[in-house]
Structure formats: structure tokens, C-alpha cells
Amino acid sequence: MTETNLTNGGTPASPHPETQSRPRRLASSRAAQDETPREALVRREPRRQAIALEHARICARLASDNRARDVLLLDLRKATPLVDFFVIATAAARRQSRAMASEIDHEMKQLGEHKLGMEGFEEGRWTLIDYGDFVVHIFSPEDRAFYAIEEIWGDAPRVEWTDASSSEAQAGQGG
């Protein structure tokens, strides 16, 4: 909260007027940067990783069920300490993107997985749903090609997300 200086017509007074004219000092560049680890640190709860993988697979399946194209599930555990998995999908239209994001969010809430944040839902060009251990990216075709995040994380292993039993059932119905 700022104090109001009544002597100058009620405009907010600067908390420290003498610091406004001084230039900011830059941080010393003499300190060495920490070496960048080649692999992420070991996660503490293996059970949580298994749950995150299962939930990421469910998100990929839900995206596919909502007619997403090019659905990928990337394992980022050895690439970054920030997140374990990315689900990446392409939605042909804004309405499809919003429906996909809504259904994924609803299903994750049913499973007790609450999002940390959702960005881009209204625009529908790149919707990002952050669940902490995994992140769902729903792109428009143009934005997916432009940002190409699966190429940025190109060394990350791709994880099979389709359910073997449903694949076998579909194969049995086709023949």
C-alpha cells in the first residue's frame, strides 16, 4: 500500500524518493554458473510417477476420443526436472480444442487430479493444462507446426498410450 501525500494534491508519495534517481546495480557476473545436469534428479515417489503416467495416458486417450490428430505422449523424466510427461495433441478447430480441454479437466477431477493452471482455453490455439507431473498441450494445426515442441523435446522417448485391450477389441471387430 502506498501512502498519500496530502501536500501535493493527494497523489501517491514515493516510499523512497532518493532511490528513484539512482540507477539499478547489475548483479555480479563473476559468480560461476552451476553446471547443467545431463539428467533430471531422481523423483522421490515412484508411485506418483506411475499415477502421473496413467493419468497422462488417459488424457491422450480422451484427446483421441475427441478426434485429436497426432496425439503424442512424451516421457521427459530424464530430460527435465520440471515435468515428467507431455501429452501433445492437435485440434482442428477452437470448439474441438475447448471440448477436449473441458473433458480432460473433468475426467482428471473425477480421478482426484487437480490442475495447477490452464492457459489459452478461450483462444483455442494452444491450450496448456498443467497438472504438475504432466502437462497437456492442445494445439491448432498452425500453432503446433510453429512451436514444434515435440521437436524441441526430440530426444524424449515416446510412450505408447493406447490401451492394448481396446486395440485388440477394435482389431477383432474389423475382421
N, C-alpha and C positions, 0 to 999 in steps of 0.2 A: 504494500500500500504506500502511496506517496502522500506526503504532507502538502497541504495547500498553503501557499504563501499569500496572505491576505494583503500585503503591501504592494503587490504588483498586479492587482486586479483579480485575484483568485485563481491564477494559473498554477499548475503544479510546480513545486520547487524541486530542483535537482537535489538528491540526497547528498551528493558530494560535488559541489561546483568546481573545486580545484582539480578534480580528476578528468573533467570533460575536455580540457585543453591539452592534456598530456597525451602523447602517442602511446599506443599499447606496445609493450615489450614482446618480442617474439620468444618463444621457448628456445632454450639452448639446443643446438643441433649437435653438440659434442657427445651426447649420450648415445651409445650404440643401440641399434635396434635388436630386439630379440630375434634369434634365429627362427625362421618359419618352420614349424613341424611338417614333416612329409606326410604324416598320417594323423588323423584326429585322435584325441585321447580316448582311452577305453571307457565305455559307458559304465556307469555303476550298477544299473539294474537291468540285467539281461531279460527279465520278464517283461519290463516296459518296452524293450526293443521288439520283442515278439508281438506284443499288443499293437505297437505302432505299425509294424509290418502288416499285420492282419487288417487293421483299420485302413491303411493305405491301399491294400488290395481291394477292400470293399469300396473305397472311393473310386478306384479305377473301374471297377465293375459297374458302379452307379453311373459314371460318366459314359461308359459304353452303352449301358441300357438306355441312356438318354440321347443316343445316336451321335456321341462324340466320335471324332475321327482321330486316328494316330495316337491312341492312348498309350502312354509310357509310364512305367514305374522305375525310377532310378534309385539305387542304393548309394547314398552319399556318406555312409558311416566312415569310410577311410579317406574321404576327400575333404571333409569339413567338420569341425566340432559344433557347428551351429544347428544342423538338422540331420536327421537320419535318412529320410526318404522324400523324394519329389514325385508327385503324380502330375503328369502333364497331359492335357487333352485339348483338342480343337473343337470349337462350337461354330457352326456355320452362320448363326445369327445371334443377335443380342438376346432375344427371347429365349433361345435354346440355352445360352450361357447362364442366364438368370435361373431358369428352371433347374439346370444341372447343379448350380451352386446351392440353390434352396434345398433340393433333395439331399445332396451330400450333407449339408449342415443339419438338416432334420434327422437323418439317419445317424449321424455321429452323436447328436444329442441323445438319441434313444440308447446308444451304446455307452453313454456316460463320458464321451469325449467332447470337451467344450473348446471352441475356437478361441485363440488369443486375439485374433483380428481378421477382418475381411476387408479387402480393398478392391475397388473397381467394379463393384456389383452393379451400380447404376449404369455405368457406361457400357459394360459388357464386352469391352475389347480385350482386357486382361484382368480376369478376376483371380485374386490370390486369397486363399483361405489358409490361415496359419494355425496349425494345431500343436505347435511346439516341436514335437518329434518328427512330424511330417507336414509338408506344405502341398496344397493342391493348387495347380495353375490351370486356369481355363482361358484359352486364347481364342481370339478371332483368327482366321487364317492369315491375314496380313500381319498382325502383331506377332504371331508365332514365328513366321518367316523372318520378321525384322529382328526380334530379340534372340531367337535361336538358342534358348537356354539349354536344350539338350546337347547342342554342340559345345557350349561353354563347359558343361559338365560331361564332356565326351568320354573321359576315361571311367566314369562311374558305371558299374555293372547294371545292366537292365535286369529287372526282376520279373519273372513270369507272374502275372496277376490273375489269369483266368483260372477258374475252378475246374480241375480235371474231371470231376463227376459231371458237371454241366456240359463240358466239351464232349464227353463220351455220350451223354444223352442226346445232344444235338446231332452227333455223327450217326447214332442209331436211328434217329427219326428221318435223316436224309436218305437212308438206304433201304 
